[in-house]
Amino acid sequence: MKKRKEALSVVALLLLLMTSMSCLVRGDAEDDVVGVKAGDWVEYRVMHGGTGNQAWMGLFAFDVKTIMVEVVNVTDGTVWLRETWYKTDGSILHNRTHSAQSGIRYLIPANSTPGDCIDTIPMEVSINQWEYVDLTLNDTVPRSYGGVTREANRLMYSQLKHDGLVDLWANWTLEQYWDKPTGFLLETTYQMYFIDNPNDWSGIKMEIADTNMWEMEKPPQQSFLWLAAIPIGVVIIAAVTIKLRNNRKKNEDDKQ
């Protein structure tokens, strides 16, 4: 039962992380989209917390402490990244090269603005009933990393996912920040808890630790205080503008 429950959690996480990003490109001017060049890189530190491991057992099930992401090529508006995961002892756990439009959302269009659509994901609106929604940036805010303040585009939203094996609903919250001039990911936080058992929760955070795109100081090691306040109660999805693509069909069904 436990393994089946964990497998379902992996599927839920992958639905969050690995999406089509069909609404990513804005317009035809590639110069307005790509803000990075070959050789640019960002190093992230990874922190885990919680009483469970549902939020981080998918792509981060192993002892991942550092992730290095490097731009290896930019061709016709397509960015290719080399992604390397390092364990606590410094050994390499995983290494792959892939398009920026697959896997974790490391890049969004440079100079994006609030209201821009950056992703499309399936969202569970009732048990085993899914609708695709467009995610749009909330706002642009200053964020400080390594003693440097950057303009950051923020995305934050929550959704409910039903775990049929235990017949419980789980609240999943995602908060991400991307550097506005380059579009490179600065910070990602996933949190989840079961509605009927909020003490069963978990979270993971990725945060920029170093880069060659601007000068940074070495930040001190952070604690798990970023996970101290887990949202309790009914899920709120008002933090992000959501466009249901099949609103018309749903409205027609309601009239029947």
N, C-alpha and C positions, 0 to 999 in steps of 0.2 A: 504493500500500500504506500509506504513512504517513497519508494523509488518511483512509483507511478505518479505520485503527487509532484515529486521533483521534476519528472519529465514534462509534466504539464506546465510547470513554472518556466521551464526552459523555452517551451513553445511560446508562452506569453511574452517572455523577454525578447525572443527573436522577432516576434511580430512588431515589437517596439523598435528594435535596432535595425532590422534588415527589411527595408521597405523600398517601394519603387522610386520614390522621390520624383514623381512625375510632374510636379509643379515647380521644380527647382529653378529652371532656367527662365530668366526674365528678359524678353526681347531677343534681338538678333546680334547685338553688339557684344562680342565676346570680351572686349576690353573692360566692359562694365561688370562682367561676371567673374573672371579669373583674377584673383589678387595676389597670386603666389607665382614663384618661378622655381625651376629645378635647383636643388640644393637647399631650399628653405626647410627647416625642421623645427619640431616642437617635442619636448620631453615632458611626459606627464607622470605624476605620482598617483598611485591608486590606494585608496583607503576603504576599509570595510567596517561595518558595524551592525549591531542588532542581535536578536536572540535566535534568528534563523539565517538561512542563506539563500532564500528564494530570489532576492533582488540581484545577486551577483553570481549565481551558480551557472548561468548560461555561458557567456563568453569569458567570464572571470571566475570559473569554478576552481581554478588552480591557484597556486601561490604567486599571483601576478602582483608585483609591487611597482614596476616602472614600465611605461610604454613609450617607445620612440617612434615618431612618425616623420618621415622625410619625403619631400617632393622629389621624385626621380625623373619626371618628364611632364611636360605640358604640350599637348599636340592637338591643334584644332579645337581648343576649348576644353579638351578632356584632360583632367589631372590624374596622374598615376602616383600612388603613394607606396612607400615601403614601410610596413608596420612591424615592429619588433617588440615582443613582450619579454620582460626580464623578471626572473624570480628573485627572492630575497637574497640568495647567495650569489647573484650576478649572472647565473647561467641563463641561456636563452631558452625560453619555453616554446615560442612560436615566432615564425617569421614568414611574411607573405607580401607580395606586391599586388596591388589591386587598384581599380578605378576609385576615385573619390566618391562615386555615387553608389558604392556598395559597402555594406557593413556599417560601422559606427559613423555618424554624421560628423566627420572631421572638418569638412569644408562646406560652406554655403557661399552664394555669390557675394563678392566683395561689395562694400558700400550698400548693403541692403538696408531697408528702412522699415519701421513699424508698419504692419499690415501686409508685408510681402509674404507670399506663400513659400514655404521651404520644404514641405513634406506632405505626403498623403499616407494615412495609416488606417487599418481596420480597427473599429471601435465597437465593443460589445454593448448593444443597447438593451438587450434582454437575453435570457439564457439561450445560447447558441444562435443568436441573431446578431449579425454584424453589419455595419454600415461604414463605408469609406468616408473619412473626413479630411479636409485640408487644414493643416496647421500653419498659422501665420505668426510672425514675430510680434511680441507684445509691445516692446519699447526698446529704446537705446539708453543705456545708463553707464556711468563711469564705474569701472572695476579695477582694483589694484592687485597686482601680482608682482612679487619680487621687488617692491619699492617703486613700481612703475604703474601709473594709471592709464588705462586704455578705454576708448569708447567701445562698448560691448553691446551687441544685439542679443536680447533676451527672449527665450521661449520657455513658458511654463504652463503645464496643464496636468490635470488628473483624470483618471478614468477608472471604472470598475471592471474587473474581470471575474467571471464565475469559475470556481474550482469545483467541477462536477463530482470529483472523487470524494470530497468531504462536504459537498453541498454548502460551500461558503463563498461569499463575495470578498474579493480583495481590492483594496484601494492602491493604485499605482500612481505615483507622482513623478514627473520628469521635469527637471529644470536645467537649461543649458544656456551658455553664453559663448558667443563667437566674436572675435576681434573684428570690428567693423571695417577698417581699411583693407585687411587681408582676407577676411572670411574664415580664418583658422579658428578651430575650437579652442576655447580657453578653459572651460569648466563644464562638467556634467555631473548631476546628482540624480540617482534613482532611489526612490524609497517605496516600500510596500508594507501593508499590514492587513490582517484579516479584520473585516468590519466587526464580527462578533467576538473577536479575540485580539484587541489592539496590542496586547503585550507580545504577540507573535509577529514580529516585524523584522525587517532587514533593510540595509541600505549600502550603497556604494558611491564613492565620489572619485572622479578623475579631475585633476587640476594641473594646469601648466606649472612646471617647475623650472624650465629653462627653454631658451630658443635662441636662434642666431638672427632673428628678424629685428630684434631690438635688445637693448642692454637691460639685463635683469640682475638683481642681487639674489643671493642664495636664500630662499625663505626658510624660516624655522619649521621644524616638524610640527604638524598640527594634530590636535586631539580629535576625538569623536564628537565634540560639541556641536558640530554641524548637523548631527543626527539626533540631537537631544529632544527636539520638539517634533513629534510625529503627529500629523493632523488627525484629529478625532472627529467622527461624525459623518454626515453625508458628503459624498464626493461633490466638489465644485469644479465645473469646467468653464466658469466665466472668465478665467484668467487668460484664455486664448480665444481668438475669434475662430469659430468652427463653422465650416460650410458643409452641410450635408448634401452630398451630390444627388441623393435620391429623395429629396424632400417631397417632390411632386408625387412620386409613386407612393410614398408613405401617406401623404394627405389623401390620396385617392382611396387607399386601402381603409383609412379611418372612416371614410364616408359610406363604405359598404356595410 
